[in-house]
Amino acid sequence: MKFDLKADVLPHFLAISSFYLIVVLYFSPIVFDGKMMFQSDILQWEGSAKELLDYRESTGEEALWTNRMFGGMPAYLIHLAPKGDITNTLIKVLTLGLPHPISALFFGMVSMYLLLLCFKVRSVIALLGAWAFSFNTFNFLSLEAGHNAKIWAVCIVPLLLAGVHLAFTNKKLLGVVLTGLAVLLQLKFNHLQITYYTLLLVIVYGIGQLVIAYKQQKLPAFAKVTGMLLLAAVIGVMGHAARLSSVLEYGKYSIRGERNLPAVNQNDTGLDKDYAFNWSNGKLETFTLLIPNYFGGASQDAIPKNSASEKALRANGVDNAQVNQFINGAPTYWGDQPFTGGPMYGGAVMIFLFVLGIIFAPPLYRNVFLSMTLLTLMLSWGKNLAWFNYTVFDYFPGYNKFRAVSMALGMTLFVIPLFGAIGLENVLSKSGEKGTKKSFLIGTGITLGLIVLGIIFASWAGYQSSAPNSGYPDWLMAALKSDRKSMLVSDAMRSGIFIVISAVLIGLVLYNKLKINYAVIGIGALLLIDLWGVNSRYLDKDSFSDNPSEQHFAATPADNKISADKDYFRVLNIQNPFNDARTSYRFNSIGGYHGAKMSRYNDLIDRILGTEINNFVKKAQEGNFDYEGIQTLNMLNTKYLMAGRAENAVFLNPEANGPAWFPESIEGTKTNEEEIEALAKVNTKLTATYNAQDNENQSISTGKGDISLSSYSPDALSYKVSVEKSGLAVFSEIYYPKGWKAFIDGQETPILRVNYLLRGLMLPEGEHQVEMRFEPTAYYRWELLSVIVQYLVVLSLLFAVFKNLIIKQDSTI
């Protein structure tokens, strides 16, 4: 087969080279100096996963359970690298060895470039769209926060839509295989909320294809392609069947599943609406797509010297140090969200091109991509469009498992550069047609008009959120609003300048004064300057350091004191127990950091632990360390309480129940509500609570004896027991019915749920060896098949590429 090097190879080589070069240049401290970003969520993950990583390093095996967080939870919710999984290697190859997580941005550019080529966009314009997609502030703010899985999931969306589009446009084999590959890769990162949004976009695209098929009387062909794509998606899912089946199984028992306790004005399953919609984008906040500082940027941001706020502070005699502190972290954000790291900015140039797409693109694309844009914006508005989003939350299958709905803007920022590049392609391809110049001027006027409209709306809103900053005097609030206005107007003018220059470049092409490629390169340069400048406000060279985790997890005197104890126990970090995983780095922790805690554990936090901890702290401050008053902490074997990093901030709890014990009495209950109320009142060392109905009405009795832990690994525990009187033994381990198995001298025995969320066993008289092993059936059932499917997907991809690019078969496959 003959290639025209200049036409068939060189443009794509230059495009991919530019993607690689841009990522390397922006993140040069990572690539060349080995530095890392301070990503708060990744540090939380590192603390959560430390036991699992250490176990793998020491044994070469994967642990499926960890005791480091919230008393214990499945490991596949935190970290899992199954043997034989080739997706890591595949991604390393596809991203040319770029380090994680910045490799996602490179992959996103390549996949968007491929998608735009599938839509017949010339390579130089596809290049521009690819840059805009990966370099929007959504991705960079997510990087800064450590939301690496989210970025990867978004950056795979163009590859998936490319596969779907190819399948519907006479490249069935390649399209189907790419779809299967994209599903496989996206699900690897286990960000099911982004996958859900992706599915919604594919459905919108599919409706567009259905309309075409209906008009052309090709519904059977549509059904055939749809069936093939569904099969490809199923195959992609099967590549992670072991993990996904286990995660879905766990969902029922997590805070995103069914409720154990009745709650007023809350749905029976899924997340609470207030929690799910807490991060809802304001309708006016949508203007940040066009004007980055429309709502003041980040929650706390530096304001310029001699700002209105600084002048007001100095005029009112505020201390110089306090003035500097305020202006270096002023509350500039005035939107609806609790806080934000910065705006969701898509680039003024790309918004301009998007408007041109509305005017110039074919009706099918216009309808499909406008529908995608409107849908994702409406989803991002959350509680600010309650009639729509509460309906979706209540009736769309699985949607009530997700939170932070402003995340849908990541999908908006996928559609905007896609349709913007298509818009530019159509403008330039129609440069000689009648009416093009007039329509182009109308589009330019509309975009600039949106900037003016945004300024007017902001003035009406008064530059103040619906929840005003408390504690600020009127004179400071007035100055702060003046600064917010200045930030908005300054960025509005900035966006206007970029739009005008871009419009001039396109206008020169339409009037035959400039070649298309030169104009597009100029627009691309403007786009990069624009996005690079805004991104550097939030992720610059100061964001990189040698090794953030070394400093974050450096052993403190408190850590060293607890580490000297080699017994088996848990630790409570009183300072921030349930939103920090630093304690989990070294110790089995009562707390942790995770968005899908076990439901029963969350009930315990809400109904007992929170109050118990607060009461203990209050008494301790008065000099009374009431260890008998923390009975639920005692039953969780909380041997140490930590109130700081100094050695004297560690408190030994002499009342911790230990790994296991025989209660002297059993209090029967009939409902979860009864049981948790009873648990709050009993001495957990002496009395166990028991719900017979939840334990299949198994009869139990009290026993007597001694139990000691003889060996430990994250998902396997062994005990030596000496039983004087047969009866119930309570173990300070979290009860989870889907995987934990118990064996007495090698014979399996049922695990009972006692004390609302602990494990219990009926032990016979005599000397015995008791083992508990975590062996989730759902995981092991699909483990081998998952690996086989991954290899089949890769082999299918190689075959499809060979057939389409090497053999150059006829376009109708």
Solvent accessible surface area in square Angstrom, and as a share of the most:
residue,aa,sasa,rsa
1,M,107,0.48
2,K,189,0.80
3,F,115,0.48
4,D,81,0.42
5,L,123,0.61
6,K,157,0.67
7,A,61,0.48
8,D,61,0.31
9,V,58,0.33
10,L,71,0.36
11,P,40,0.25
12,H,60,0.27
13,F,125,0.52
14,L,101,0.50
15,A,4,0.03
16,I,63,0.32
17,S,44,0.28
18,S,23,0.15
19,F,0,0.00
20,Y,70,0.27
21,L,101,0.50
22,I,13,0.07
23,V,0,0.00
24,V,13,0.08
25,L,96,0.48
26,Y,15,0.06
27,F,0,0.00
28,S,24,0.15
29,P,11,0.07
30,I,21,0.11
31,V,50,0.29
32,F,139,0.58
33,D,96,0.50
34,G,54,0.52
35,K,69,0.29
36,M,87,0.39
37,M,12,0.05
38,F,109,0.45
39,Q,12,0.05
40,S,56,0.36
41,D,36,0.19
42,I,48,0.25
43,L,10,0.05
44,Q,27,0.12
45,W,85,0.30
46,E,40,0.18
47,G,0,0.00
48,S,3,0.02
49,A,0,0.00
50,K,43,0.18
51,E,12,0.05
52,L,7,0.03
53,L,49,0.24
54,D,59,0.31
55,Y,46,0.17
56,R,65,0.24
57,E,149,0.67
58,S,91,0.58
59,T,68,0.40
60,G,44,0.42
61,E,82,0.37
62,E,40,0.18
63,A,3,0.02
64,L,3,0.02
65,W,0,0.00
66,T,0,0.00
67,N,1,0.00
68,R,36,0.13
69,M,0,0.00
70,F,3,0.01
71,G,0,0.00
72,G,1,0.01
73,M,2,0.01
74,P,0,0.00
75,A,0,0.00
76,Y,4,0.02
77,L,27,0.13
78,I,21,0.11
79,H,44,0.20
80,L,26,0.13
81,A,31,0.24
82,P,29,0.18
83,K,128,0.54
84,G,42,0.41
85,D,35,0.18
86,I,27,0.14
87,T,0,0.00
88,N,86,0.44
89,T,88,0.51
90,L,21,0.11
91,I,17,0.08
92,K,105,0.45
93,V,96,0.55
94,L,62,0.31
95,T,1,0.00
96,L,99,0.49
97,G,40,0.38
98,L,4,0.02
99,P,42,0.26
100,H,109,0.48
101,P,11,0.07
102,I,0,0.00
103,S,4,0.03
104,A,0,0.00
105,L,0,0.00
106,F,2,0.01
107,F,12,0.05
108,G,0,0.00
109,M,0,0.00
110,V,43,0.25
111,S,2,0.01
112,M,0,0.00
113,Y,9,0.03
114,L,58,0.29
115,L,0,0.00
116,L,0,0.00
117,L,53,0.26
118,C,17,0.10
119,F,9,0.04
120,K,171,0.73
121,V,4,0.03
122,R,80,0.29
123,S,28,0.18
124,V,28,0.16
125,I,0,0.00
126,A,0,0.00
127,L,30,0.15
128,L,1,0.01
129,G,0,0.00
130,A,0,0.00
131,W,29,0.10
132,A,2,0.01
133,F,0,0.00
134,S,0,0.00
135,F,0,0.00
136,N,3,0.02
137,T,0,0.00
138,F,7,0.03
139,N,0,0.00
140,F,1,0.00
141,L,15,0.08
142,S,5,0.03
143,L,0,0.00
144,E,68,0.31
145,A,25,0.20
146,G,4,0.04
147,H,67,0.30
148,N,10,0.05
149,A,40,0.31
150,K,20,0.08
151,I,1,0.00
152,W,0,0.00
153,A,0,0.00
154,V,2,0.01
155,C,0,0.00
156,I,0,0.00
157,V,2,0.01
158,P,0,0.00
159,L,11,0.06
160,L,12,0.06
161,L,3,0.02
162,A,0,0.00
163,G,0,0.00
164,V,4,0.02
165,H,6,0.03
166,L,21,0.10
167,A,1,0.01
168,F,38,0.16
169,T,58,0.34
170,N,81,0.41
171,K,54,0.23
172,K,45,0.19
173,L,42,0.21
174,L,27,0.13
175,G,0,0.00
176,V,25,0.14
177,V,16,0.09
178,L,13,0.07
179,T,4,0.02
180,G,4,0.04
181,L,5,0.03
182,A,0,0.00
183,V,18,0.10
184,L,0,0.00
185,L,0,0.00
186,Q,2,0.01
187,L,10,0.05
188,K,45,0.19
189,F,30,0.12
190,N,50,0.26
191,H,38,0.17
192,L,55,0.27
193,Q,11,0.05
194,I,0,0.00
195,T,34,0.20
196,Y,35,0.13
197,Y,2,0.01
198,T,4,0.02
199,L,98,0.49
200,L,20,0.10
201,L,3,0.02
202,V,33,0.19
203,I,84,0.43
204,V,23,0.13
205,Y,7,0.03
206,G,16,0.15
207,I,97,0.49
208,G,7,0.07
209,Q,18,0.08
210,L,74,0.37
211,V,67,0.38
212,I,48,0.24
213,A,9,0.07
214,Y,152,0.58
215,K,154,0.65
216,Q,103,0.46
217,Q,164,0.73
218,K,110,0.47
219,L,74,0.37
220,P,106,0.67
221,A,51,0.40
222,F,36,0.15
223,A,61,0.47
224,K,127,0.54
225,V,7,0.04
226,T,44,0.25
227,G,37,0.36
228,M,59,0.26
229,L,17,0.09
230,L,111,0.55
231,L,111,0.55
232,A,5,0.04
233,A,29,0.23
234,V,83,0.47
235,I,66,0.34
236,G,0,0.00
237,V,58,0.33
238,M,45,0.20
239,G,0,0.00
240,H,10,0.05
241,A,8,0.06
242,A,5,0.04
243,R,25,0.09
244,L,12,0.06
245,S,30,0.19
246,S,0,0.00
247,V,17,0.10
248,L,123,0.61
249,E,47,0.21
250,Y,2,0.01
251,G,18,0.17
252,K,112,0.47
253,Y,51,0.19
254,S,2,0.01
255,I,28,0.14
256,R,47,0.17
257,G,4,0.04
258,E,91,0.41
259,R,75,0.27
260,N,37,0.19
261,L,17,0.08
262,P,106,0.67
263,A,42,0.33
264,V,129,0.74
265,N,151,0.77
266,Q,69,0.31
267,N,37,0.19
268,D,115,0.59
269,T,51,0.30
270,G,0,0.00
271,L,5,0.03
272,D,34,0.18
273,K,48,0.20
274,D,113,0.59
275,Y,94,0.36
276,A,0,0.00
277,F,1,0.01
278,N,55,0.28
279,W,64,0.23
280,S,0,0.00
281,N,3,0.02
282,G,4,0.04
283,K,102,0.43
284,L,52,0.26
285,E,10,0.04
286,T,26,0.15
287,F,29,0.12
288,T,6,0.03
289,L,12,0.06
290,L,7,0.03
291,I,0,0.00
292,P,0,0.00
293,N,18,0.09
294,Y,0,0.00
295,F,15,0.06
296,G,0,0.00
297,G,4,0.04
298,A,11,0.09
299,S,16,0.10
300,Q,120,0.53
301,D,37,0.19
302,A,61,0.47
303,I,11,0.06
304,P,89,0.56
305,K,141,0.60
306,N,110,0.56
307,S,11,0.07
308,A,33,0.26
309,S,0,0.00
310,E,12,0.05
311,K,126,0.54
312,A,18,0.14
313,L,9,0.04
314,R,105,0.38
315,A,87,0.67
316,N,75,0.38
317,G,69,0.66
318,V,44,0.25
319,D,85,0.44
320,N,84,0.43
321,A,68,0.52
322,Q,106,0.47
323,V,0,0.00
324,N,47,0.24
325,Q,138,0.61
326,F,30,0.13
327,I,4,0.02
328,N,103,0.53
329,G,29,0.28
330,A,0,0.00
331,P,12,0.08
332,T,1,0.00
333,Y,22,0.08
334,W,6,0.02
335,G,7,0.07
336,D,60,0.31
337,Q,23,0.10
338,P,69,0.44
339,F,122,0.51
340,T,23,0.14
341,G,44,0.42
342,G,3,0.03
343,P,9,0.05
344,M,35,0.16
345,Y,0,0.00
346,G,4,0.03
347,G,0,0.00
348,A,0,0.00
349,V,0,0.00
350,M,1,0.00
351,I,15,0.08
352,F,0,0.00
353,L,0,0.00
354,F,17,0.07
355,V,11,0.07
356,L,0,0.00
357,G,0,0.00
358,I,55,0.28
359,I,57,0.29
360,F,14,0.06
361,A,4,0.03
362,P,53,0.33
363,P,83,0.52
364,L,49,0.24
365,Y,45,0.17
366,R,68,0.25
367,N,89,0.46
368,V,10,0.05
369,F,1,0.00
370,L,59,0.29
371,S,52,0.33
372,M,0,0.00
373,T,12,0.07
374,L,101,0.50
375,L,39,0.20
376,T,2,0.01
377,L,21,0.11
378,M,31,0.14
379,L,3,0.01
380,S,0,0.00
381,W,39,0.14
382,G,0,0.00
383,K,84,0.35
384,N,44,0.23
385,L,18,0.09
386,A,36,0.28
387,W,177,0.62
388,F,37,0.15
389,N,0,0.00
390,Y,68,0.26
391,T,70,0.41
392,V,4,0.02
393,F,3,0.01
394,D,71,0.37
395,Y,169,0.64
396,F,83,0.34
397,P,116,0.73
398,G,35,0.33
399,Y,2,0.01
400,N,23,0.12
401,K,63,0.27
402,F,20,0.08
403,R,76,0.28
404,A,23,0.18
405,V,2,0.01
406,S,19,0.12
407,M,26,0.12
408,A,0,0.00
409,L,3,0.01
410,G,1,0.01
411,M,0,0.00
412,T,0,0.00
413,L,2,0.01
414,F,1,0.00
415,V,0,0.00
416,I,4,0.02
417,P,4,0.02
418,L,0,0.00
419,F,0,0.00
420,G,0,0.00
421,A,0,0.00
422,I,3,0.01
423,G,0,0.00
424,L,0,0.00
425,E,24,0.11
426,N,21,0.11
427,V,0,0.00
428,L,4,0.02
429,S,68,0.44
430,K,59,0.25
431,S,30,0.19
432,G,80,0.77
433,E,103,0.46
434,K,207,0.88
435,G,39,0.38
436,T,5,0.03
437,K,73,0.31
438,K,145,0.61
439,S,32,0.21
440,F,8,0.03
441,L,107,0.53
442,I,88,0.45
443,G,0,0.00
444,T,17,0.10
445,G,41,0.40
446,I,82,0.42
447,T,0,0.00
448,L,56,0.28
449,G,34,0.33
450,L,58,0.29
451,I,11,0.06
452,V,87,0.50
453,L,75,0.37
454,G,0,0.00
455,I,46,0.23
456,I,70,0.36
457,F,58,0.24
458,A,0,0.00
459,S,54,0.35
460,W,189,0.66
461,A,44,0.34
462,G,28,0.27
463,Y,15,0.06
464,Q,56,0.25
465,S,23,0.15
466,S,107,0.69
467,A,79,0.61
468,P,73,0.46
469,N,48,0.25
470,S,105,0.68
471,G,80,0.77
472,Y,72,0.28
473,P,54,0.34
474,D,126,0.65
475,W,92,0.32
476,L,9,0.05
477,M,19,0.08
478,A,59,0.46
479,A,11,0.09
480,L,1,0.00
481,K,62,0.26
482,S,52,0.33
483,D,8,0.04
484,R,2,0.01
485,K,95,0.40
486,S,65,0.42
487,M,23,0.10
488,L,0,0.00
489,V,48,0.28
490,S,67,0.43
491,D,6,0.03
492,A,3,0.02
493,M,126,0.56
494,R,52,0.19
495,S,0,0.00
496,G,12,0.12
497,I,100,0.51
498,F,21,0.09
499,I,0,0.00
500,V,68,0.39
501,I,73,0.37
502,S,0,0.00
503,A,10,0.07
504,V,82,0.47
505,L,32,0.16
506,I,1,0.00
507,G,12,0.11
508,L,65,0.32
509,V,8,0.04
510,L,4,0.02
511,Y,117,0.45
512,N,136,0.70
513,K,148,0.63
514,L,52,0.26
515,K,142,0.60
516,I,44,0.23
517,N,84,0.43
518,Y,134,0.51
519,A,1,0.01
520,V,2,0.01
521,I,106,0.54
522,G,21,0.20
523,I,1,0.00
524,G,1,0.01
525,A,47,0.36
526,L,22,0.11
527,L,0,0.00
528,L,31,0.16
529,I,108,0.55
530,D,0,0.00
531,L,0,0.00
532,W,89,0.31
533,G,29,0.28
534,V,0,0.00
535,N,1,0.01
536,S,40,0.26
537,R,95,0.35
538,Y,30,0.12
539,L,1,0.00
540,D,58,0.30
541,K,137,0.58
542,D,133,0.69
543,S,24,0.16
544,F,15,0.06
545,S,44,0.29
546,D,105,0.55
547,N,52,0.27
548,P,8,0.05
549,S,14,0.09
550,E,120,0.54
551,Q,153,0.68
552,H,47,0.21
553,F,7,0.03
554,A,53,0.41
555,A,52,0.41
556,T,13,0.08
557,P,77,0.48
558,A,0,0.00
559,D,2,0.01
560,N,87,0.44
561,K,85,0.36
562,I,0,0.00
563,S,40,0.26
564,A,78,0.60
565,D,30,0.16
566,K,174,0.74
567,D,96,0.50
568,Y,31,0.12
569,F,14,0.06
570,R,0,0.00
571,V,0,0.00
572,L,1,0.00
573,N,23,0.12
574,I,28,0.14
575,Q,123,0.55
576,N,67,0.34
577,P,24,0.15
578,F,31,0.13
579,N,93,0.48
580,D,28,0.14
581,A,0,0.00
582,R,21,0.08
583,T,5,0.03
584,S,0,0.00
585,Y,41,0.15
586,R,68,0.25
587,F,15,0.06
588,N,17,0.09
589,S,3,0.02
590,I,0,0.00
591,G,1,0.01
592,G,0,0.00
593,Y,74,0.28
594,H,46,0.20
595,G,20,0.20
596,A,13,0.10
597,K,27,0.11
598,M,10,0.04
599,S,10,0.06
600,R,34,0.12
601,Y,1,0.00
602,N,34,0.18
603,D,20,0.11
604,L,0,0.00
605,I,20,0.10
606,D,100,0.52
607,R,98,0.36
608,I,12,0.06
609,L,0,0.00
610,G,24,0.23
611,T,79,0.46
612,E,18,0.08
613,I,11,0.06
614,N,101,0.52
615,N,76,0.39
616,F,6,0.02
617,V,40,0.23
618,K,132,0.56
619,K,76,0.32
620,A,21,0.16
621,Q,146,0.65
622,E,134,0.60
623,G,58,0.56
624,N,77,0.39
625,F,80,0.33
626,D,36,0.19
627,Y,33,0.13
628,E,117,0.52
629,G,40,0.39
630,I,1,0.01
631,Q,29,0.13
632,T,1,0.00
633,L,1,0.00
634,N,1,0.00
635,M,0,0.00
636,L,0,0.00
637,N,4,0.02
638,T,0,0.00
639,K,46,0.20
640,Y,19,0.07
641,L,1,0.00
642,M,10,0.04
643,A,39,0.30
644,G,13,0.12
645,R,132,0.48
646,A,51,0.40
647,E,100,0.45
648,N,125,0.64
649,A,15,0.11
650,V,8,0.05
651,F,53,0.22
652,L,97,0.48
653,N,2,0.01
654,P,97,0.61
655,E,71,0.32
656,A,23,0.18
657,N,9,0.04
658,G,17,0.16
659,P,32,0.20
660,A,11,0.08
661,W,12,0.04
662,F,26,0.11
663,P,0,0.00
664,E,128,0.57
665,S,49,0.32
666,I,47,0.24
667,E,73,0.33
668,G,61,0.59
669,T,12,0.07
670,K,139,0.59
671,T,64,0.37
672,N,29,0.15
673,E,47,0.21
674,E,79,0.35
675,E,0,0.00
676,I,2,0.01
677,E,81,0.36
678,A,10,0.08
679,L,1,0.00
680,A,59,0.46
681,K,170,0.72
682,V,19,0.11
683,N,64,0.33
684,T,0,0.00
685,K,85,0.36
686,L,79,0.39
687,T,23,0.13
688,A,0,0.00
689,T,0,0.00
690,Y,11,0.04
691,N,3,0.01
692,A,35,0.27
693,Q,116,0.51
694,D,69,0.36
695,N,7,0.04
696,E,146,0.66
697,N,110,0.56
698,Q,60,0.27
699,S,103,0.67
700,I,36,0.18
701,S,55,0.36
702,T,34,0.20
703,G,11,0.11
704,K,122,0.52
705,G,20,0.19
706,D,100,0.52
707,I,27,0.14
708,S,60,0.39
709,L,40,0.20
710,S,54,0.35
711,S,59,0.38
712,Y,81,0.31
713,S,25,0.16
714,P,5,0.03
715,D,20,0.10
716,A,34,0.26
717,L,2,0.01
718,S,17,0.11
719,Y,0,0.00
720,K,124,0.53
721,V,4,0.02
722,S,38,0.24
723,V,9,0.05
724,E,114,0.51
725,K,105,0.45
726,S,47,0.31
727,G,0,0.00
728,L,0,0.00
729,A,0,0.00
730,V,0,0.00
731,F,0,0.00
732,S,0,0.00
733,E,0,0.00
734,I,1,0.00
735,Y,40,0.15
736,Y,2,0.01
737,P,56,0.35
738,K,82,0.35
739,G,8,0.08
740,W,15,0.05
741,K,63,0.27
742,A,0,0.00
743,F,22,0.09
744,I,20,0.10
745,D,81,0.42
746,G,52,0.50
747,Q,135,0.60
748,E,112,0.50
749,T,26,0.15
750,P,81,0.51
751,I,30,0.15
752,L,3,0.01
753,R,5,0.02
754,V,0,0.00
755,N,0,0.00
756,Y,0,0.00
757,L,1,0.01
758,L,0,0.00
759,R,1,0.00
760,G,0,0.00
761,L,0,0.00
762,M,64,0.29
763,L,3,0.01
764,P,58,0.36
765,E,107,0.48
766,G,33,0.32
767,E,134,0.60
768,H,35,0.15
769,Q,70,0.31
770,V,0,0.00
771,E,54,0.24
772,M,0,0.00
773,R,75,0.27
774,F,4,0.02
775,E,50,0.22
776,P,0,0.00
777,T,79,0.46
778,A,10,0.07
779,Y,6,0.02
780,Y,109,0.42
781,R,149,0.54
782,W,79,0.28
783,E,55,0.25
784,L,130,0.65
785,L,67,0.33
786,S,8,0.05
787,V,24,0.14
788,I,81,0.41
789,V,12,0.07
790,Q,3,0.01
791,Y,106,0.40
792,L,98,0.49
793,V,7,0.04
794,V,27,0.16
795,L,107,0.53
796,S,46,0.30
797,L,23,0.11
798,L,108,0.54
799,F,111,0.46
800,A,0,0.00
801,V,55,0.31
802,F,98,0.41
803,K,48,0.20
804,N,13,0.07
805,L,103,0.51
806,I,89,0.45
807,I,95,0.48
808,K,122,0.52
809,Q,78,0.35
810,D,98,0.51
811,S,63,0.41
812,T,89,0.52
813,I,53,0.27
